[in-house]
Amino acid sequence: MVATKRKSGEERREDILDAALEEFAHRGLHGASTEDIARRAGISQPYVFRLFRTKKALFVAVVARCFRQTHELFARAAEGKRGGEALDAMGHAYVERLRTDRTQLLAQMQAYAACDDPEIRDVVRNGYGDLVAYVERVSGLPAEAVSAFFGRGMLLNVIASMGLGSSDEPWVQRLVAGMEPE
């Protein structure tokens, strides 16, 4: 008989967040079901509600986690760098993540779409604001450079959300080429 290690509450919470990220990214707040999230996480639906009182609370936790993970990605990429070098490192790390896994990006797009809800809007505003503040602080660059960085990032988000990250369509290539620094 093989003994299995029982997962801690925190490990189960992370499993639920992973499963919810997948479901919310592809179906949104209103299209995802907690039943599917529970099944994907390998737990019962009541356990989901024990840890997250509502589906919206779970969505908010997923969105907050996505912003936190993006902040951590930026911090790792910019470590020891300043100015344009820091911006370039963060931008390259973000592009690489978009190339390897669009799930967080799709969840982020779902969060923007759900901003009619004041609680979700607050989480999105706070998460995005934290990213802006971090980029400003680490780069030390003027507002124009920081705005351009986030503008390019949002255009990349749109391109990636349409599944065009490696597209050879001429209009996509022109947009991407136009984002390159002169």
Secondary structure, DSSP 8 states (H G I E B T S, - for coil): --------HHHHHHHHHHHHHHHHHHHHHHH--HHHHHHHHTS-HHHHHHHSSSHHHHHHHHHHHHHHHHHHHHHHHHTT--HHHHHHHHHHHHHHHHHH--HHHHHHHHHHHTTTSHHHHHHHHHHHHHHHHHHHHHH---HHHHHHHHHHHHHHHHHHHTT-TT---HHHHHHHHHTS--
